Structures are given as C-alpha cells and as structure tokens.
C-alpha cells in the first residue's frame, strides 16, 4: 500500500517494482469526476490522463490477494498478477509520462 502523491501510474510502478508484479489499470473502472471532464474539455485536455498521472490526490493504492478481501469503501481499478514488474493501462503500455519521477535526469 502506498499514497498516490506522484501520480497513480507512477506510484503503482513503485508497488510493481517492489513486489515483482504486473498491474493492469482498467480505465472503465476509474472514477472521472464530471467537473474534471468539464475543465479538461474547456482546456482541450484528456481528463483520464489527469486521473492516471496527476499527483497529490490524497488517496491510497494497494493490492489484495483476494478480491473478497478488498475493504469496504475501496474501489477496484484493475488487476495484479505475478511479474515481471510492469504497469499497463487496458493491457497496453502507457504512452507518455506516468507521473512525477524523482531524480529524473
């Protein structure tokens, strides 16, 4: 489990790397608030990109070995399987920056 402060995909990558698992995020399971859709539309941006890569969301991401073990109030957004370490979106590599990367060169 970790906080999602660097962007969902970036932080899921930290989990994937530390646990040697592959994580696939399903965009049809993501909550995209209507207000975010409206603002993105006004700016010509993709709101789903913001959900996947935006940081400082004050949320937690975690993996659970059994779907029945997901605590009440948590929202399933994808699947986890044994490695190699990777994060995909709708079973495809994500094109673009996954979020904030510390010590980027």
For each residue, the residues with C-beta under 8 A, 3 or more apart:
1: 60 61 62 63
2: 11 14 15 60 61 62
3: 11 58 59 60 61
4: 7 8 11 55 57 58 59 60 61
5: 11 55 56 57 58 100
6: 10 11 14 55 99 100 101 102
7: 4 10 11 52 53 54 55 98 99 100
8: 4 11 12 25 51 52 53 54 57 61 99
9: 12 13 25 52 53 87 89 94 98 99
10: 6 7 13 14 53 55 98 99 100 101
11: 2 3 4 5 6 7 8 14 15 61 99
12: 8 9 15 16 23 25 61 87
13: 9 10 16 17 85 87 98
14: 2 6 10 11 17 18
15: 2 11 12 18 19 21 23 61 63
16: 12 13 19 20 21 22 23 83 85 86 87
17: 13 14 20 85
18: 14 15
19: 15 16 63 85
20: 16 17 82 83 84 85
21: 15 16 63 80 81 82 83 85
22: 16 80 81 82 83 84 85 86 87 88
23: 12 15 16 63 78 79 80 86 87 88
24: 78 79 80 81 87 88 89 90 91
25: 8 9 12 29 30 52 77 78 87 88 89 90
26: 29 30 77 78 79 90
27: 30 48 52 89 90
28:
29: 25 26 75 76 77 78
30: 25 26 27 48 51 52 77
31: 51 75
32: 36 37 47 48 51
33: 36 37
34: 37 38
35: 38 39
36: 32 33 39 40 47 50 51
37: 32 33 34 40 41 47
38: 34 35 41 42
39: 35 36 42 43 45 47
40: 36 37 43 44 45 46 47 50
41: 37 38 44 45 47
42: 38 39
43: 39 40
44: 40 41
45: 39 40 41 49 50
46: 40 49 50
47: 32 36 37 39 40 41 50 51
48: 27 30 32 51 52
49: 45 46 52 53 96
50: 36 40 45 46 47 53 54
51: 8 30 31 32 36 47 48 54
52: 7 8 9 25 27 30 48 49 89 94 98 99
53: 7 8 9 10 49 50 96 97 98 99
54: 7 8 50 51 57 99
55: 4 5 6 7 10 99 100
56: 5
57: 4 5 8 54
58: 3 4 5
59: 3 4
60: 1 2 3 4
61: 1 2 3 4 8 11 12 15
62: 1 2 74
63: 1 15 19 21 23 80
64: 67 69 70
65: 69
66: 69
67: 64 70 76
68:
69: 64 65 66
70: 64 67 74 76
71: 74
72:
73:
74: 62 70 71
75: 29 31
76: 29 67 70
77: 25 26 29 30
78: 23 24 25 26 29
79: 23 24 26
80: 21 22 23 24 63
81: 21 22 24
82: 20 21 22
83: 16 20 21 22 86
84: 20 22
85: 13 16 17 19 20 21 22
86: 16 22 23 83 93
87: 9 12 13 16 22 23 24 25 94 98
88: 22 23 24 25 91 92 93 94
89: 9 24 25 27 52 92 93 94
90: 24 25 26 27
91: 24 88
92: 88 89
93: 86 88 89
94: 9 52 87 88 89 98
95:
96: 49 53
97: 53 101
98: 7 9 10 13 52 53 87 94 101
99: 6 7 8 9 10 11 52 53 54 55
100: 5 6 7 10 55
101: 6 10 97 98 104
102: 6
103:
104: 101
105:
